[in-house]
Amino acid sequence: MNRIKELRLNKHLTLDDISKEVGIKRGTFNNYENGNTEPTLENWFKLARYFCVSLDYLTGFSDERR
């Protein structure tokens, strides 16, 4: 499971919740979770801020959240 999906599930959020909170379309976010597409740099930053984690953690380059 990728970190984006893991973080969403840990917060007990649906794809619709994320869409409303972060401003990323539901289908787009679903594609990120399933590895069909990669977020834009802007969206990587939005997600890292939203989940309060480092960009390195979110992208899998580090195991340290901050």
PDBQT receptor file of N, H, CA, C and O in Angstrom, charges set to zero:
ATOM      1  N   MET A   1       0.861  -1.177   0.000  1.00  0.00    +0.000 N 
ATOM      2  CA  MET A   1       0.000   0.000   0.000  1.00  0.00    +0.000 C 
ATOM      3  C   MET A   1       0.906   1.238   0.000  1.00  0.00    +0.000 C 
ATOM      4  O   MET A   1       1.898   1.293   0.727  1.00  0.00    +0.000 OA
ATOM      5  N   ASN A   2       0.553   2.222  -0.821  1.00  0.00    +0.000 N 
ATOM      6  H   ASN A   2      -0.253   2.177  -1.412  1.00  0.00    +0.000 HD
ATOM      7  CA  ASN A   2       1.390   3.420  -0.837  1.00  0.00    +0.000 C 
ATOM      8  C   ASN A   2       1.062   4.322   0.340  1.00  0.00    +0.000 C 
ATOM      9  O   ASN A   2       0.022   4.171   0.981  1.00  0.00    +0.000 OA
ATOM     10  N   ARG A   3       1.944   5.249   0.613  1.00  0.00    +0.000 N 
ATOM     11  H   ARG A   3       2.789   5.372   0.092  1.00  0.00    +0.000 HD
ATOM     12  CA  ARG A   3       1.804   6.099   1.794  1.00  0.00    +0.000 C 
ATOM     13  C   ARG A   3       0.591   7.010   1.719  1.00  0.00    +0.000 C 
ATOM     14  O   ARG A   3      -0.023   7.308   2.744  1.00  0.00    +0.000 OA
ATOM     15  N   ILE A   4       0.240   7.455   0.527  1.00  0.00    +0.000 N 
ATOM     16  H   ILE A   4       0.739   7.213  -0.305  1.00  0.00    +0.000 HD
ATOM     17  CA  ILE A   4      -0.924   8.335   0.395  1.00  0.00    +0.000 C 
ATOM     18  C   ILE A   4      -2.170   7.601   0.883  1.00  0.00    +0.000 C 
ATOM     19  O   ILE A   4      -2.952   8.141   1.665  1.00  0.00    +0.000 OA
ATOM     20  N   LYS A   5      -2.345   6.396   0.426  1.00  0.00    +0.000 N 
ATOM     21  H   LYS A   5      -1.710   5.957  -0.210  1.00  0.00    +0.000 HD
ATOM     22  CA  LYS A   5      -3.516   5.615   0.830  1.00  0.00    +0.000 C 
ATOM     23  C   LYS A   5      -3.448   5.269   2.318  1.00  0.00    +0.000 C 
ATOM     24  O   LYS A   5      -4.450   5.348   3.028  1.00  0.00    +0.000 OA
ATOM     25  N   GLU A   6      -2.274   4.891   2.774  1.00  0.00    +0.000 N 
ATOM     26  H   GLU A   6      -1.460   4.826   2.197  1.00  0.00    +0.000 HD
ATOM     27  CA  GLU A   6      -2.086   4.552   4.183  1.00  0.00    +0.000 C 
ATOM     28  C   GLU A   6      -2.475   5.721   5.089  1.00  0.00    +0.000 C 
ATOM     29  O   GLU A   6      -3.186   5.538   6.077  1.00  0.00    +0.000 OA
ATOM     30  N   LEU A   7      -2.011   6.911   4.751  1.00  0.00    +0.000 N 
ATOM     31  H   LEU A   7      -1.433   7.060   3.948  1.00  0.00    +0.000 HD
ATOM     32  CA  LEU A   7      -2.324   8.094   5.558  1.00  0.00    +0.000 C 
ATOM     33  C   LEU A   7      -3.817   8.411   5.531  1.00  0.00    +0.000 C 
ATOM     34  O   LEU A   7      -4.395   8.773   6.556  1.00  0.00    +0.000 OA
ATOM     35  N   ARG A   8      -4.431   8.276   4.375  1.00  0.00    +0.000 N 
ATOM     36  H   ARG A   8      -3.961   7.981   3.543  1.00  0.00    +0.000 HD
ATOM     37  CA  ARG A   8      -5.873   8.533   4.266  1.00  0.00    +0.000 C 
ATOM     38  C   ARG A   8      -6.656   7.556   5.129  1.00  0.00    +0.000 C 
ATOM     39  O   ARG A   8      -7.553   7.956   5.871  1.00  0.00    +0.000 OA
ATOM     40  N   LEU A   9      -6.318   6.278   5.033  1.00  0.00    +0.000 N 
ATOM     41  H   LEU A   9      -5.589   5.953   4.430  1.00  0.00    +0.000 HD
ATOM     42  CA  LEU A   9      -7.040   5.261   5.798  1.00  0.00    +0.000 C 
ATOM     43  C   LEU A   9      -6.810   5.419   7.301  1.00  0.00    +0.000 C 
ATOM     44  O   LEU A   9      -7.723   5.188   8.094  1.00  0.00    +0.000 OA
ATOM     45  N   ASN A  10      -5.603   5.808   7.694  1.00  0.00    +0.000 N 
ATOM     46  H   ASN A  10      -4.861   5.995   7.049  1.00  0.00    +0.000 HD
ATOM     47  CA  ASN A  10      -5.318   6.023   9.116  1.00  0.00    +0.000 C 
ATOM     48  C   ASN A  10      -6.157   7.148   9.702  1.00  0.00    +0.000 C 
ATOM     49  O   ASN A  10      -6.450   7.147  10.898  1.00  0.00    +0.000 OA
ATOM     50  N   LYS A  11      -6.543   8.099   8.873  1.00  0.00    +0.000 N 
ATOM     51  H   LYS A  11      -6.305   8.099   7.902  1.00  0.00    +0.000 HD
ATOM     52  CA  LYS A  11      -7.404   9.200   9.319  1.00  0.00    +0.000 C 
ATOM     53  C   LYS A  11      -8.882   8.884   9.128  1.00  0.00    +0.000 C 
ATOM     54  O   LYS A  11      -9.743   9.717   9.409  1.00  0.00    +0.000 OA
ATOM     55  N   HIS A  12      -9.172   7.677   8.651  1.00  0.00    +0.000 N 
ATOM     56  H   HIS A  12      -8.473   7.000   8.423  1.00  0.00    +0.000 HD
ATOM     57  CA  HIS A  12     -10.552   7.233   8.418  1.00  0.00    +0.000 C 
ATOM     58  C   HIS A  12     -11.296   8.171   7.465  1.00  0.00    +0.000 C 
ATOM     59  O   HIS A  12     -12.451   8.532   7.693  1.00  0.00    +0.000 OA
ATOM     60  N   LEU A  13     -10.598   8.554   6.389  1.00  0.00    +0.000 N 
ATOM     61  H   LEU A  13      -9.660   8.261   6.203  1.00  0.00    +0.000 HD
ATOM     62  CA  LEU A  13     -11.174   9.454   5.398  1.00  0.00    +0.000 C 
ATOM     63  C   LEU A  13     -11.531   8.699   4.131  1.00  0.00    +0.000 C 
ATOM     64  O   LEU A  13     -10.864   7.733   3.761  1.00  0.00    +0.000 OA
ATOM     65  N   THR A  14     -12.583   9.145   3.474  1.00  0.00    +0.000 N 
ATOM     66  H   THR A  14     -13.125   9.930   3.774  1.00  0.00    +0.000 HD
ATOM     67  CA  THR A  14     -12.962   8.590   2.179  1.00  0.00    +0.000 C 
ATOM     68  C   THR A  14     -12.297   9.415   1.082  1.00  0.00    +0.000 C 
ATOM     69  O   THR A  14     -11.742  10.484   1.337  1.00  0.00    +0.000 OA
ATOM     70  N   LEU A  15     -12.363   8.903  -0.129  1.00  0.00    +0.000 N 
ATOM     71  H   LEU A  15     -12.814   8.035  -0.337  1.00  0.00    +0.000 HD
ATOM     72  CA  LEU A  15     -11.850   9.680  -1.261  1.00  0.00    +0.000 C 
ATOM     73  C   LEU A  15     -12.610  10.992  -1.406  1.00  0.00    +0.000 C 
ATOM     74  O   LEU A  15     -12.026  12.011  -1.771  1.00  0.00    +0.000 OA
ATOM     75  N   ASP A  16     -13.906  10.971  -1.124  1.00  0.00    +0.000 N 
ATOM     76  H   ASP A  16     -14.381  10.142  -0.828  1.00  0.00    +0.000 HD
ATOM     77  CA  ASP A  16     -14.695  12.205  -1.188  1.00  0.00    +0.000 C 
ATOM     78  C   ASP A  16     -14.238  13.208  -0.132  1.00  0.00    +0.000 C 
ATOM     79  O   ASP A  16     -14.192  14.409  -0.398  1.00  0.00    +0.000 OA
ATOM     80  N   ASP A  17     -13.898  12.718   1.072  1.00  0.00    +0.000 N 
ATOM     81  H   ASP A  17     -13.935  11.743   1.287  1.00  0.00    +0.000 HD
ATOM     82  CA  ASP A  17     -13.397  13.608   2.122  1.00  0.00    +0.000 C 
ATOM     83  C   ASP A  17     -12.130  14.317   1.671  1.00  0.00    +0.000 C 
ATOM     84  O   ASP A  17     -12.001  15.533   1.813  1.00  0.00    +0.000 OA
ATOM     85  N   ILE A  18     -11.200  13.549   1.127  1.00  0.00    +0.000 N 
ATOM     86  H   ILE A  18     -11.305  12.561   1.011  1.00  0.00    +0.000 HD
ATOM     87  CA  ILE A  18      -9.932  14.119   0.669  1.00  0.00    +0.000 C 
ATOM     88  C   ILE A  18     -10.169  15.130  -0.440  1.00  0.00    +0.000 C 
ATOM     89  O   ILE A  18      -9.559  16.199  -0.458  1.00  0.00    +0.000 OA
ATOM     90  N   SER A  19     -11.047  14.792  -1.353  1.00  0.00    +0.000 N 
ATOM     91  H   SER A  19     -11.543  13.924  -1.338  1.00  0.00    +0.000 HD
ATOM     92  CA  SER A  19     -11.355  15.697  -2.454  1.00  0.00    +0.000 C 
ATOM     93  C   SER A  19     -11.806  17.060  -1.936  1.00  0.00    +0.000 C 
ATOM     94  O   SER A  19     -11.364  18.099  -2.426  1.00  0.00    +0.000 OA
ATOM     95  N   LYS A  20     -12.680  17.043  -0.950  1.00  0.00    +0.000 N 
ATOM     96  H   LYS A  20     -13.039  16.199  -0.552  1.00  0.00    +0.000 HD
ATOM     97  CA  LYS A  20     -13.192  18.294  -0.377  1.00  0.00    +0.000 C 
ATOM     98  C   LYS A  20     -12.127  19.026   0.424  1.00  0.00    +0.000 C 
ATOM     99  O   LYS A  20     -12.000  20.246   0.320  1.00  0.00    +0.000 OA
ATOM    100  N   GLU A  21     -11.363  18.293   1.219  1.00  0.00    +0.000 N 
ATOM    101  H   GLU A  21     -11.466  17.302   1.303  1.00  0.00    +0.000 HD
ATOM    102  CA  GLU A  21     -10.382  18.902   2.116  1.00  0.00    +0.000 C 
ATOM    103  C   GLU A  21      -9.170  19.476   1.382  1.00  0.00    +0.000 C 
ATOM    104  O   GLU A  21      -8.699  20.566   1.708  1.00  0.00    +0.000 OA
ATOM    105  N   VAL A  22      -8.675  18.744   0.402  1.00  0.00    +0.000 N 
ATOM    106  H   VAL A  22      -9.058  17.858   0.138  1.00  0.00    +0.000 HD
ATOM    107  CA  VAL A  22      -7.420  19.122  -0.253  1.00  0.00    +0.000 C 
ATOM    108  C   VAL A  22      -7.645  19.810  -1.599  1.00  0.00    +0.000 C 
ATOM    109  O   VAL A  22      -6.792  20.560  -2.073  1.00  0.00    +0.000 OA
ATOM    110  N   GLY A  23      -8.794  19.549  -2.203  1.00  0.00    +0.000 N 
ATOM    111  H   GLY A  23      -9.487  18.939  -1.818  1.00  0.00    +0.000 HD
ATOM    112  CA  GLY A  23      -9.074  20.166  -3.496  1.00  0.00    +0.000 C 
ATOM    113  C   GLY A  23      -8.526  19.385  -4.672  1.00  0.00    +0.000 C 
ATOM    114  O   GLY A  23      -8.300  19.940  -5.747  1.00  0.00    +0.000 OA
ATOM    115  N   ILE A  24      -8.314  18.095  -4.467  1.00  0.00    +0.000 N 
ATOM    116  H   ILE A  24      -8.498  17.643  -3.593  1.00  0.00    +0.000 HD
ATOM    117  CA  ILE A  24      -7.873  17.215  -5.546  1.00  0.00    +0.000 C 
ATOM    118  C   ILE A  24      -9.063  16.343  -5.914  1.00  0.00    +0.000 C 
ATOM    119  O   ILE A  24      -9.696  15.751  -5.039  1.00  0.00    +0.000 OA
ATOM    120  N   LYS A  25      -9.366  16.262  -7.186  1.00  0.00    +0.000 N 
ATOM    121  H   LYS A  25      -8.852  16.742  -7.896  1.00  0.00    +0.000 HD
ATOM    122  CA  LYS A  25     -10.528  15.488  -7.615  1.00  0.00    +0.000 C 
ATOM    123  C   LYS A  25     -10.432  14.040  -7.129  1.00  0.00    +0.000 C 
ATOM    124  O   LYS A  25      -9.348  13.465  -7.032  1.00  0.00    +0.000 OA
ATOM    125  N   ARG A  26     -11.592  13.478  -6.831  1.00  0.00    +0.000 N 
ATOM    126  H   ARG A  26     -12.473  13.945  -6.910  1.00  0.00    +0.000 HD
ATOM    127  CA  ARG A  26     -11.678  12.113  -6.294  1.00  0.00    +0.000 C 
ATOM    128  C   ARG A  26     -10.983  11.106  -7.214  1.00  0.00    +0.000 C 
ATOM    129  O   ARG A  26     -10.194  10.283  -6.749  1.00  0.00    +0.000 OA
ATOM    130  N   GLY A  27     -11.269  11.167  -8.495  1.00  0.00    +0.000 N 
ATOM    131  H   GLY A  27     -11.910  11.835  -8.873  1.00  0.00    +0.000 HD
ATOM    132  CA  GLY A  27     -10.669  10.238  -9.454  1.00  0.00    +0.000 C 
ATOM    133  C   GLY A  27      -9.169  10.394  -9.553  1.00  0.00    +0.000 C 
ATOM    134  O   GLY A  27      -8.443   9.410  -9.692  1.00  0.00    +0.000 OA
ATOM    135  N   THR A  28      -8.704  11.620  -9.481  1.00  0.00    +0.000 N 
ATOM    136  H   THR A  28      -9.293  12.420  -9.367  1.00  0.00    +0.000 HD
ATOM    137  CA  THR A  28      -7.268  11.893  -9.522  1.00  0.00    +0.000 C 
ATOM    138  C   THR A  28      -6.580  11.293  -8.306  1.00  0.00    +0.000 C 
ATOM    139  O   THR A  28      -5.530  10.659  -8.418  1.00  0.00    +0.000 OA
ATOM    140  N   PHE A  29      -7.189  11.504  -7.139  1.00  0.00    +0.000 N 
ATOM    141  H   PHE A  29      -8.041  12.019  -7.049  1.00  0.00    +0.000 HD
ATOM    142  CA  PHE A  29      -6.618  10.959  -5.911  1.00  0.00    +0.000 C 
ATOM    143  C   PHE A  29      -6.614   9.430  -5.954  1.00  0.00    +0.000 C 
ATOM    144  O   PHE A  29      -5.652   8.795  -5.523  1.00  0.00    +0.000 OA
ATOM    145  N   ASN A  30      -7.671   8.859  -6.465  1.00  0.00    +0.000 N 
ATOM    146  H   ASN A  30      -8.453   9.375  -6.815  1.00  0.00    +0.000 HD
ATOM    147  CA  ASN A  30      -7.757   7.407  -6.608  1.00  0.00    +0.000 C 
ATOM    148  C   ASN A  30      -6.624   6.895  -7.505  1.00  0.00    +0.000 C 
ATOM    149  O   ASN A  30      -6.021   5.861  -7.220  1.00  0.00    +0.000 OA
ATOM    150  N   ASN A  31      -6.344   7.614  -8.575  1.00  0.00    +0.000 N 
ATOM    151  H   ASN A  31      -6.834   8.454  -8.807  1.00  0.00    +0.000 HD
ATOM    152  CA  ASN A  31      -5.233   7.233  -9.456  1.00  0.00    +0.000 C 
ATOM    153  C   ASN A  31      -3.888   7.306  -8.730  1.00  0.00    +0.000 C 
ATOM    154  O   ASN A  31      -3.017   6.466  -8.960  1.00  0.00    +0.000 OA
ATOM    155  N   TYR A  32      -3.709   8.299  -7.857  1.00  0.00    +0.000 N 
ATOM    156  H   TYR A  32      -4.416   8.981  -7.670  1.00  0.00    +0.000 HD
ATOM    157  CA  TYR A  32      -2.485   8.394  -7.071  1.00  0.00    +0.000 C 
ATOM    158  C   TYR A  32      -2.351   7.164  -6.179  1.00  0.00    +0.000 C 
ATOM    159  O   TYR A  32      -1.288   6.546  -6.111  1.00  0.00    +0.000 OA
ATOM    160  N   GLU A  33      -3.429   6.820  -5.503  1.00  0.00    +0.000 N 
ATOM    161  H   GLU A  33      -4.293   7.322  -5.558  1.00  0.00    +0.000 HD
ATOM    162  CA  GLU A  33      -3.395   5.681  -4.577  1.00  0.00    +0.000 C 
ATOM    163  C   GLU A  33      -3.121   4.360  -5.287  1.00  0.00    +0.000 C 
ATOM    164  O   GLU A  33      -2.447   3.487  -4.739  1.00  0.00    +0.000 OA
ATOM    165  N   ASN A  34      -3.626   4.215  -6.470  1.00  0.00    +0.000 N 
ATOM    166  H   ASN A  34      -4.173   4.923  -6.915  1.00  0.00    +0.000 HD
ATOM    167  CA  ASN A  34      -3.460   2.969  -7.205  1.00  0.00    +0.000 C 
ATOM    168  C   ASN A  34      -2.205   2.940  -8.072  1.00  0.00    +0.000 C 
ATOM    169  O   ASN A  34      -1.948   1.952  -8.760  1.00  0.00    +0.000 OA
ATOM    170  N   GLY A  35      -1.429   4.012  -8.043  1.00  0.00    +0.000 N 
ATOM    171  H   GLY A  35      -1.638   4.815  -7.484  1.00  0.00    +0.000 HD
ATOM    172  CA  GLY A  35      -0.183   4.054  -8.792  1.00  0.00    +0.000 C 
ATOM    173  C   GLY A  35      -0.357   4.252 -10.281  1.00  0.00    +0.000 C 
ATOM    174  O   GLY A  35       0.575   4.015 -11.049  1.00  0.00    +0.000 OA
ATOM    175  N   ASN A  36      -1.535   4.683 -10.704  1.00  0.00    +0.000 N 
ATOM    176  H   ASN A  36      -2.292   4.875 -10.080  1.00  0.00    +0.000 HD
ATOM    177  CA  ASN A  36      -1.780   4.915 -12.134  1.00  0.00    +0.000 C 
ATOM    178  C   ASN A  36      -1.156   6.220 -12.613  1.00  0.00    +0.000 C 
ATOM    179  O   ASN A  36      -0.728   6.322 -13.763  1.00  0.00    +0.000 OA
ATOM    180  N   THR A  37      -1.103   7.210 -11.741  1.00  0.00    +0.000 N 
ATOM    181  H   THR A  37      -1.450   7.128 -10.807  1.00  0.00    +0.000 HD
ATOM    182  CA  THR A  37      -0.472   8.491 -12.051  1.00  0.00    +0.000 C 
ATOM    183  C   THR A  37       0.264   8.990 -10.824  1.00  0.00    +0.000 C 
ATOM    184  O   THR A  37       0.005   8.541  -9.707  1.00  0.00    +0.000 OA
ATOM    185  N   GLU A  38       1.182   9.919 -11.035  1.00  0.00    +0.000 N 
ATOM    186  H   GLU A  38       1.392  10.284 -11.942  1.00  0.00    +0.000 HD
ATOM    187  CA  GLU A  38       1.920  10.552  -9.947  1.00  0.00    +0.000 C 
ATOM    188  C   GLU A  38       1.369  11.955  -9.727  1.00  0.00    +0.000 C 
ATOM    189  O   GLU A  38       1.006  12.638 -10.685  1.00  0.00    +0.000 OA
ATOM    190  N   PRO A  39       1.306  12.386  -8.475  1.00  0.00    +0.000 N 
ATOM    191  CA  PRO A  39       0.869  13.761  -8.220  1.00  0.00    +0.000 C 
ATOM    192  C   PRO A  39       1.820  14.774  -8.849  1.00  0.00    +0.000 C 
ATOM    193  O   PRO A  39       3.011  14.514  -9.015  1.00  0.00    +0.000 OA
ATOM    194  N   THR A  40       1.273  15.916  -9.190  1.00  0.00    +0.000 N 
ATOM    195  H   THR A  40       0.304  16.127  -9.056  1.00  0.00    +0.000 HD
ATOM    196  CA  THR A  40       2.118  17.029  -9.607  1.00  0.00    +0.000 C 
ATOM    197  C   THR A  40       2.893  17.494  -8.380  1.00  0.00    +0.000 C 
ATOM    198  O   THR A  40       2.536  17.152  -7.252  1.00  0.00    +0.000 OA
ATOM    199  N   LEU A  41       3.935  18.259  -8.592  1.00  0.00    +0.000 N 
ATOM    200  H   LEU A  41       4.225  18.537  -9.508  1.00  0.00    +0.000 HD
ATOM    201  CA  LEU A  41       4.710  18.774  -7.468  1.00  0.00    +0.000 C 
ATOM    202  C   LEU A  41       3.809  19.580  -6.524  1.00  0.00    +0.000 C 
ATOM    203  O   LEU A  41       3.918  19.469  -5.303  1.00  0.00    +0.000 OA
ATOM    204  N   GLU A  42       2.936  20.376  -7.098  1.00  0.00    +0.000 N 
ATOM    205  H   GLU A  42       2.848  20.466  -8.090  1.00  0.00    +0.000 HD
ATOM    206  CA  GLU A  42       2.005  21.164  -6.287  1.00  0.00    +0.000 C 
ATOM    207  C   GLU A  42       1.138  20.259  -5.415  1.00  0.00    +0.000 C 
ATOM    208  O   GLU A  42       0.925  20.547  -4.237  1.00  0.00    +0.000 OA
ATOM    209  N   ASN A  43       0.644  19.174  -5.987  1.00  0.00    +0.000 N 
ATOM    210  H   ASN A  43       0.818  18.940  -6.943  1.00  0.00    +0.000 HD
ATOM    211  CA  ASN A  43      -0.206  18.270  -5.217  1.00  0.00    +0.000 C 
ATOM    212  C   ASN A  43       0.577  17.468  -4.187  1.00  0.00    +0.000 C 
ATOM    213  O   ASN A  43       0.040  17.158  -3.123  1.00  0.00    +0.000 OA
ATOM    214  N   TRP A  44       1.838  17.121  -4.474  1.00  0.00    +0.000 N 
ATOM    215  H   TRP A  44       2.274  17.373  -5.338  1.00  0.00    +0.000 HD
ATOM    216  CA  TRP A  44       2.667  16.480  -3.458  1.00  0.00    +0.000 C 
ATOM    217  C   TRP A  44       2.753  17.390  -2.235  1.00  0.00    +0.000 C 
ATOM    218  O   TRP A  44       2.598  16.933  -1.103  1.00  0.00    +0.000 OA
ATOM    219  N   PHE A  45       3.002  18.684  -2.470  1.00  0.00    +0.000 N 
ATOM    220  H   PHE A  45       3.128  19.055  -3.390  1.00  0.00    +0.000 HD
ATOM    221  CA  PHE A  45       3.115  19.628  -1.359  1.00  0.00    +0.000 C 
ATOM    222  C   PHE A  45       1.786  19.783  -0.617  1.00  0.00    +0.000 C 
ATOM    223  O   PHE A  45       1.768  19.836   0.613  1.00  0.00    +0.000 OA
ATOM    224  N   LYS A  46       0.684  19.856  -1.349  1.00  0.00    +0.000 N 
ATOM    225  H   LYS A  46       0.698  19.813  -2.348  1.00  0.00    +0.000 HD
ATOM    226  CA  LYS A  46      -0.633  19.952  -0.703  1.00  0.00    +0.000 C 
ATOM    227  C   LYS A  46      -0.868  18.764   0.217  1.00  0.00    +0.000 C 
ATOM    228  O   LYS A  46      -1.318  18.931   1.351  1.00  0.00    +0.000 OA
ATOM    229  N   LEU A  47      -0.565  17.572  -0.266  1.00  0.00    +0.000 N 
ATOM    230  H   LEU A  47      -0.199  17.436  -1.187  1.00  0.00    +0.000 HD
ATOM    231  CA  LEU A  47      -0.798  16.359   0.513  1.00  0.00    +0.000 C 
ATOM    232  C   LEU A  47       0.135  16.280   1.721  1.00  0.00    +0.000 C 
ATOM    233  O   LEU A  47      -0.289  15.879   2.805  1.00  0.00    +0.000 OA
ATOM    234  N   ALA A  48       1.378  16.651   1.545  1.00  0.00    +0.000 N 
ATOM    235  H   ALA A  48       1.723  16.976   0.664  1.00  0.00    +0.000 HD
ATOM    236  CA  ALA A  48       2.323  16.631   2.669  1.00  0.00    +0.000 C 
ATOM    237  C   ALA A  48       1.872  17.597   3.756  1.00  0.00    +0.000 C 
ATOM    238  O   ALA A  48       1.927  17.268   4.941  1.00  0.00    +0.000 OA
ATOM    239  N   ARG A  49       1.428  18.779   3.362  1.00  0.00    +0.000 N 
ATOM    240  H   ARG A  49       1.383  19.046   2.399  1.00  0.00    +0.000 HD
ATOM    241  CA  ARG A  49       0.925  19.746   4.346  1.00  0.00    +0.000 C 
ATOM    242  C   ARG A  49      -0.327  19.225   5.027  1.00  0.00    +0.000 C 
ATOM    243  O   ARG A  49      -0.458  19.322   6.247  1.00  0.00    +0.000 OA
ATOM    244  N   TYR A  50      -1.241  18.677   4.253  1.00  0.00    +0.000 N 
ATOM    245  H   TYR A  50      -1.134  18.599   3.262  1.00  0.00    +0.000 HD
ATOM    246  CA  TYR A  50      -2.499  18.194   4.809  1.00  0.00    +0.000 C 
ATOM    247  C   TYR A  50      -2.268  17.084   5.832  1.00  0.00    +0.000 C 
ATOM    248  O   TYR A  50      -2.875  17.089   6.902  1.00  0.00    +0.000 OA
ATOM    249  N   PHE A  51      -1.394  16.136   5.506  1.00  0.00    +0.000 N 
ATOM    250  H   PHE A  51      -0.901  16.132   4.636  1.00  0.00    +0.000 HD
ATOM    251  CA  PHE A  51      -1.147  15.012   6.400  1.00  0.00    +0.000 C 
ATOM    252  C   PHE A  51      -0.063  15.304   7.447  1.00  0.00    +0.000 C 
ATOM    253  O   PHE A  51       0.244  14.448   8.277  1.00  0.00    +0.000 OA
ATOM    254  N   CYS A  52       0.512  16.505   7.406  1.00  0.00    +0.000 N 
ATOM    255  H   CYS A  52       0.262  17.200   6.732  1.00  0.00    +0.000 HD
ATOM    256  CA  CYS A  52       1.553  16.926   8.361  1.00  0.00    +0.000 C 
ATOM    257  C   CYS A  52       2.743  15.967   8.356  1.00  0.00    +0.000 C 
ATOM    258  O   CYS A  52       3.216  15.539   9.409  1.00  0.00    +0.000 OA
ATOM    259  N   VAL A  53       3.211  15.641   7.170  1.00  0.00    +0.000 N 
ATOM    260  H   VAL A  53       2.827  15.989   6.314  1.00  0.00    +0.000 HD
ATOM    261  CA  VAL A  53       4.385  14.785   7.013  1.00  0.00    +0.000 C 
ATOM    262  C   VAL A  53       5.345  15.458   6.041  1.00  0.00    +0.000 C 
ATOM    263  O   VAL A  53       4.968  16.367   5.301  1.00  0.00    +0.000 OA
ATOM    264  N   SER A  54       6.585  14.997   6.056  1.00  0.00    +0.000 N 
ATOM    265  H   SER A  54       6.891  14.258   6.656  1.00  0.00    +0.000 HD
ATOM    266  CA  SER A  54       7.558  15.549   5.107  1.00  0.00    +0.000 C 
ATOM    267  C   SER A  54       7.278  15.005   3.713  1.00  0.00    +0.000 C 
ATOM    268  O   SER A  54       6.654  13.957   3.547  1.00  0.00    +0.000 OA
ATOM    269  N   LEU A  55       7.743  15.724   2.743  1.00  0.00    +0.000 N 
ATOM    270  H   LEU A  55       8.250  16.576   2.878  1.00  0.00    +0.000 HD
ATOM    271  CA  LEU A  55       7.609  15.281   1.360  1.00  0.00    +0.000 C 
ATOM    272  C   LEU A  55       8.394  13.986   1.146  1.00  0.00    +0.000 C 
ATOM    273  O   LEU A  55       7.957  13.106   0.405  1.00  0.00    +0.000 OA
ATOM    274  N   ASP A  56       9.555  13.873   1.798  1.00  0.00    +0.000 N 
ATOM    275  H   ASP A  56       9.910  14.588   2.400  1.00  0.00    +0.000 HD
ATOM    276  CA  ASP A  56      10.342  12.649   1.694  1.00  0.00    +0.000 C 
ATOM    277  C   ASP A  56       9.584  11.444   2.241  1.00  0.00    +0.000 C 
ATOM    278  O   ASP A  56       9.636  10.361   1.659  1.00  0.00    +0.000 OA
ATOM    279  N   TYR A  57       8.887  11.626   3.344  1.00  0.00    +0.000 N 
ATOM    280  H   TYR A  57       8.844  12.507   3.817  1.00  0.00    +0.000 HD
ATOM    281  CA  TYR A  57       8.102  10.528   3.905  1.00  0.00    +0.000 C 
ATOM    282  C   TYR A  57       6.969  10.153   2.954  1.00  0.00    +0.000 C 
ATOM    283  O   TYR A  57       6.755   8.977   2.661  1.00  0.00    +0.000 OA
ATOM    284  N   LEU A  58       6.256  11.154   2.484  1.00  0.00    +0.000 N 
ATOM    285  H   LEU A  58       6.430  12.109   2.722  1.00  0.00    +0.000 HD
ATOM    286  CA  LEU A  58       5.102  10.913   1.623  1.00  0.00    +0.000 C 
ATOM    287  C   LEU A  58       5.496  10.182   0.344  1.00  0.00    +0.000 C 
ATOM    288  O   LEU A  58       4.770   9.306  -0.125  1.00  0.00    +0.000 OA
ATOM    289  N   THR A  59       6.634  10.540  -0.212  1.00  0.00    +0.000 N 
ATOM    290  H   THR A  59       7.224  11.252   0.169  1.00  0.00    +0.000 HD
ATOM    291  CA  THR A  59       7.066   9.926  -1.471  1.00  0.00    +0.000 C 
ATOM    292  C   THR A  59       7.822   8.610  -1.268  1.00  0.00    +0.000 C 
ATOM    293  O   THR A  59       8.152   7.927  -2.238  1.00  0.00    +0.000 OA
ATOM    294  N   GLY A  60       8.095   8.254  -0.012  1.00  0.00    +0.000 N 
ATOM    295  H   GLY A  60       7.827   8.809   0.776  1.00  0.00    +0.000 HD
ATOM    296  CA  GLY A  60       8.745   6.987   0.278  1.00  0.00    +0.000 C 
ATOM    297  C   GLY A  60      10.260   7.041   0.324  1.00  0.00    +0.000 C 
ATOM    298  O   GLY A  60      10.912   5.998   0.385  1.00  0.00    +0.000 OA
ATOM    299  N   PHE A  61      10.835   8.242   0.295  1.00  0.00    +0.000 N 
ATOM    300  H   PHE A  61      10.306   9.089   0.245  1.00  0.00    +0.000 HD
ATOM    301  CA  PHE A  61      12.299   8.377   0.357  1.00  0.00    +0.000 C 
ATOM    302  C   PHE A  61      12.830   8.326   1.777  1.00  0.00    +0.000 C 
ATOM    303  O   PHE A  61      14.034   8.178   1.987  1.00  0.00    +0.000 OA
ATOM    304  N   SER A  62      11.934   8.447   2.763  1.00  0.00    +0.000 N 
ATOM    305  H   SER A  62      10.956   8.567   2.593  1.00  0.00    +0.000 HD
ATOM    306  CA  SER A  62      12.338   8.416   4.155  1.00  0.00    +0.000 C 
ATOM    307  C   SER A  62      11.254   7.742   4.983  1.00  0.00    +0.000 C 
ATOM    308  O   SER A  62      10.081   7.737   4.609  1.00  0.00    +0.000 OA
ATOM    309  N   ASP A  63      11.659   7.178   6.103  1.00  0.00    +0.000 N 
ATOM    310  H   ASP A  63      12.612   7.182   6.406  1.00  0.00    +0.000 HD
ATOM    311  CA  ASP A  63      10.683   6.585   7.014  1.00  0.00    +0.000 C 
ATOM    312  C   ASP A  63      10.363   7.524   8.174  1.00  0.00    +0.000 C 
ATOM    313  O   ASP A  63       9.554   7.191   9.041  1.00  0.00    +0.000 OA
ATOM    314  N   GLU A  64      10.993   8.694   8.191  1.00  0.00    +0.000 N 
ATOM    315  H   GLU A  64      11.650   8.965   7.487  1.00  0.00    +0.000 HD
ATOM    316  CA  GLU A  64      10.729   9.686   9.229  1.00  0.00    +0.000 C 
ATOM    317  C   GLU A  64       9.628  10.620   8.758  1.00  0.00    +0.000 C 
ATOM    318  O   GLU A  64       9.730  11.236   7.697  1.00  0.00    +0.000 OA
ATOM    319  N   ARG A  65       8.573  10.720   9.558  1.00  0.00    +0.000 N 
ATOM    320  H   ARG A  65       8.489  10.220  10.420  1.00  0.00    +0.000 HD
ATOM    321  CA  ARG A  65       7.408  11.521   9.152  1.00  0.00    +0.000 C 
ATOM    322  C   ARG A  65       7.737  13.004   9.038  1.00  0.00    +0.000 C 
ATOM    323  O   ARG A  65       7.161  13.685   8.189  1.00  0.00    +0.000 OA
ATOM    324  N   ARG A  66       8.612  13.512   9.835  1.00  0.00    +0.000 N 
ATOM    325  H   ARG A  66       9.080  12.958  10.525  1.00  0.00    +0.000 HD
ATOM    326  CA  ARG A  66       8.952  14.944   9.829  1.00  0.00    +0.000 C 
ATOM    327  C   ARG A  66      10.391  15.161   9.611  1.00  0.00    +0.000 C 
ATOM    328  O   ARG A  66      10.845  16.304   9.577  1.00  0.00    +0.000 OA
TER     329      ARG A  66
